[in-house]
Amino acid sequence: MPGPITPATYKLSLTTTQADAAEIALENFGATIWATQDDKTGGTRFEVYFDTPPDISALHLPPDAAPVVENLPAKDWVGESQAGLPPITIAPFYLHGQHDAPRGGGWRNIEMQAATAFGSGHHGTTQGALALLSAHLKRHHPRHMADIGCGTGVLAIAAAKSGVRHILASDIDPDAIHVARQNMRRNQVASHITAFPATGMAHPQYRARRFDLIIANILALPLRQLADAFHRHLSPNGRVIIAGILTPQARRVIARYRAADLIVERKITIGAWTSLCFRR
């Protein structure tokens, strides 16, 4: 996922060729994880951010991983990020900061501010999910959508600006929900989106509901774990769009969704990341 815009003061870094095993180990920390492809080694570089010094003594990592913990300098992370983020165009969506002017001519403008949550739109995962959403909306008109791991709410906001009128957006991080609600109000779509903290789809809001569209931009491991839940909550003609998958992990994710009776309809690769759209 994209680098965090956060007041974190400690960073754990490591590179490994066994991304799945490392992801499982790091997920147990419950902290902010950033994964990128390491072109030099062909492996995956993980960075995990903490507010307090992490105890990694019980961290069971792959043999080729060499974790390093460092103290981050005090910086205005939000200010730096806002200053360095240019607008992003994923037609018909135009993502911009408060310091950038919106575009006319039918563009769906989404104003996003740097904050303590993922989802500025500048990472290949978010861009892949937006591109798949754009392609889907050219032929389909979903009314009910779920955004799992919504971060700053950019995907839910994009859907609401495209006419989706009933959206549930959830994230495991309460800070992300706070930021998402602010962005939804800023973009004048809050009346169409209900945002709340949740782990996956384990929340009363999701119980007994079916969705025309489910979107999840998280990580490969939780995406595999959620395959059955997504199938269970998907309407007969619905679609599932997932992102946050390093390309070497895509085959295992696709196989897991095929086992849940979901097949790939469309695939997009941006940089090191693959995003997928599934149907029944």
FENGIJO-V597400 format. One record per helix or strand. SS is the DSSP state (a for helix, b for strand). FROM is the first residue (numbers start at 0). TO is the last residue. Records with the same first field share a line. If there is no record, write none. Layout:
SS = FROM-TO  FROM-TO
//
This chain:
b = 9-15  31-36  43-49  67-70  87-89  92-95  107-110  143-147  165-170  192-196  198-198  201-201  210-216  233-245  262-269  272-278
a = 18-26  76-83  123-136  153-160  173-185  189-191  203-205  219-224  226-232  246-258
//
